Amino acid sequence: MRKFGLTPLILTVISYILGILLGNFFAGAKYFWFLIIFLSFFGLASVFYFILQRKPGTIVLIFSVLAFLALGIARHLGTRLLPPDEISRCISFQTPKRSRLTGVVVSIPKKASEKINFVLACERLTTDKKEIEVTGKTQVFLYTSESIQINYGDRLNIYGRLSSPFASTNPGVFDYRKYLSYRNIHSLFSVYRSEDIEISGRGKIGIFRSIILKIRRRIEFVIKNTLPQLESSILAGVMLGERTALPRQIQGIFTDAGVIHTLAVSGLHVGLVLFIFYAFFRVMGIPKKTTYFLTILVVILYAQVAG
């Protein structure tokens, strides 16, 4: 019987995940850099030891593990270290008057009865005092009951207020600010009138993104036209993280039951997709290596479609 062992690929993936966790839990702590120094010395000592033992394969593995650990830490720190022209740094010098923000829509707009939200890649912010070039992304909320056609890739001029996301102070409670920061979003932009949005150009998107959007729209169409409204809105939430059509009463029930996270695409959903398609390919008699390759492609496609 073949014994189970940790392959180099699994070790490097675990190292990357561990790096993200270390960055999350220890970044900002006084002893964080002591941890980094300790890991560095430990890695160098291990390398020298296996050099003396003449085991080059082990040396390469150690370097790979340490490299992916560092990449994981850097990945998390990248969500905390903001450039000087990041849009969230402009919150402090806003005036009571509205600001104008120019940018490109980089997410699929989600529509509810009286609200549209999407992510905007920022380019320029104009207040009554100055106009500055900015970078970064902001989460836009348009509060209107009117129908406005905003698409992925559109270039917009929007007028409203820039603010910080709400941060929870209670342990264990959903922290919206932290959730957005993991997506490299550190600000909100609120628009309260439909006339405060100007579409200066319709977006041109690449072939791959166009195919992804068509697949998502097709899935939404099939769900909407084959199930009753309530069931279709729940399925769209579970599969695509689309909660805009879900009644607030039902969302409240999910929240009270502590399972509202099932309506947002997460590692749980990716794991289920991975398991289902891996089992399907194996049942179909596809070789294991080919199954691995196909399953990874499916997971990547699902991640893109779910957004």
Rosetta blueprint (number, residue, H / E / L):
1 M L
2 R L
3 K L
4 F L
5 G L
6 L L
7 T L
8 P H
9 L H
10 I H
11 L H
12 T H
13 V H
14 I H
15 S H
16 Y H
17 I H
18 L H
19 G H
20 I H
21 L H
22 L H
23 G H
24 N H
25 F H
26 F H
27 A L
28 G L
29 A L
30 K L
31 Y L
32 F H
33 W H
34 F H
35 L H
36 I H
37 I H
38 F H
39 L H
40 S H
41 F H
42 F H
43 G H
44 L H
45 A H
46 S H
47 V H
48 F H
49 Y H
50 F H
51 I H
52 L H
53 Q L
54 R L
55 K L
56 P H
57 G H
58 T H
59 I H
60 V H
61 L H
62 I H
63 F H
64 S H
65 V H
66 L H
67 A H
68 F H
69 L H
70 A H
71 L H
72 G H
73 I H
74 A H
75 R H
76 H H
77 L H
78 G L
79 T L
80 R L
81 L L
82 L L
83 P L
84 P L
85 D L
86 E E
87 I H
88 S H
89 R H
90 C H
91 I L
92 S L
93 F L
94 Q L
95 T L
96 P L
97 K L
98 R L
99 S E
100 R E
101 L E
102 T E
103 G E
104 V E
105 V E
106 V L
107 S L
108 I L
109 P L
110 K E
111 K E
112 A L
113 S L
114 E L
115 K L
116 I E
117 N E
118 F E
119 V E
120 L E
121 A E
122 C E
123 E E
124 R E
125 L E
126 T E
127 T L
128 D L
129 K L
130 K L
131 E E
132 I E
133 E E
134 V L
135 T E
136 G L
137 K E
138 T E
139 Q E
140 V E
141 F E
142 L E
143 Y L
144 T L
145 S L
146 E L
147 S L
148 I L
149 Q L
150 I L
151 N L
152 Y L
153 G L
154 D L
155 R E
156 L E
157 N E
158 I E
159 Y E
160 G E
161 R E
162 L E
163 S E
164 S L
165 P L
166 F L
167 A L
168 S L
169 T L
170 N L
171 P L
172 G L
173 V L
174 F L
175 D L
176 Y H
177 R H
178 K H
179 Y H
180 L H
181 S H
182 Y L
183 R L
184 N L
185 I E
186 H E
187 S E
188 L E
189 F E
190 S E
191 V E
192 Y L
193 R L
194 S H
195 E H
196 D H
197 I E
198 E E
199 I E
200 S E
201 G E
202 R L
203 G L
204 K L
205 I L
206 G L
207 I H
208 F H
209 R H
210 S H
211 I H
212 I H
213 L H
214 K H
215 I H
216 R H
217 R H
218 R H
219 I H
220 E H
221 F H
222 V H
223 I H
224 K H
225 N H
226 T H
227 L L
228 P L
229 Q H
230 L H
231 E H
232 S H
233 S H
234 I H
235 L H
236 A H
237 G H
238 V H
239 M H
240 L H
241 G L
242 E L
243 R L
244 T L
245 A L
246 L L
247 P L
248 R H
249 Q H
250 I H
251 Q H
252 G H
253 I H
254 F H
255 T H
256 D H
257 A L
258 G L
259 V L
260 I H
261 H H
262 T H
263 L H
264 A L
265 V L
266 S L
267 G H
268 L H
269 H H
270 V H
271 G H
272 L H
273 V H
274 L H
275 F H
276 I H
277 F H
278 Y H
279 A H
280 F H
281 F H
282 R H
283 V H
284 M L
285 G L
286 I L
287 P L
288 K H
289 K H
290 T H
291 T H
292 Y H
293 F H
294 L H
295 T H
296 I H
297 L H
298 V H
299 V H
300 I H
301 L H
302 Y H
303 A H
304 Q H
305 V H
306 A H
307 G L
